[in-house]
């Protein structure tokens, strides 16, 4: 496929998903993060996103501490940057006996 045209002459579908535009595309990711940081009511969401990406890069032995810090900062009412917009399922801890995500 070249220039948005699929083999056989059909047009390719443009991916307009959030994941593609704001996570997978570097410029889209940068612009969306700046948007979050620039709006006081969304700044905590931007900080949470950054912390989750840092968590993904942690060494295995650091993950439990990083997860606990994220939970207390973002998921706990009264936390430094509590994200009240998250659902109860999103902030629930891991099932008993499992390591945090």
SULVENHU-V282156 format. One record per residue. SS is DSSP state (helix for helix, strand for strand, loop for the rest). OMEGA is omega in whole degrees, -180 to 180 (* if undefined). D_LAST is the distance of its C-alpha to the last C-alpha in whole Angstrom. Layout:
SS:OMEGA:D_LAST  SS:OMEGA:D_LAST
This chain:
loop:178:38  strand:176:40  loop:177:40  loop:180:38  strand:179:40  loop:174:39  loop:-178:42  loop:175:44  loop:179:45  loop:178:42  strand:176:39  loop:174:36  loop:176:33  loop:-180:32  loop:-179:28  loop:-178:28  loop:177:24  helix:-177:22  helix:-177:20  helix:-174:23  helix:-171:24  helix:179:22  helix:-174:19  helix:-179:21  loop:-174:24  helix:-178:24  helix:177:27  helix:178:26  helix:179:22  helix:-179:25  helix:179:27  helix:178:24  helix:177:22  helix:176:26  helix:179:27  helix:-178:24  helix:-177:25  helix:-180:28  loop:-176:28  loop:-178:28  loop:-180:26  loop:-176:23  helix:179:23  helix:178:20  helix:177:18  helix:179:19  helix:178:18  helix:179:14  helix:179:14  helix:-180:15  helix:178:13  helix:176:10  helix:177:12  helix:178:13  helix:-180:9  helix:-179:9  helix:-178:12  loop:169:12  loop:-176:13  helix:-178:11  helix:179:13  helix:-171:12  helix:-178:8  helix:179:9  helix:179:12  helix:179:10  helix:179:8  helix:179:11  helix:178:13  helix:180:11  helix:-177:11  helix:-177:15  helix:-171:16  helix:-172:15  helix:-175:14  loop:175:17  loop:-176:20  loop:177:22  loop:-175:20  loop:-180:21  loop:-176:20  loop:179:19  loop:-176:18  loop:-178:20  loop:-179:20  loop:179:16  loop:178:16  helix:179:16  helix:-179:13  helix:-177:11  helix:179:11  loop:177:11  loop:179:9  loop:176:7  loop:-179:10  loop:178:13  loop:179:12  loop:177:9  loop:176:6  loop:-180:4  loop:*:0
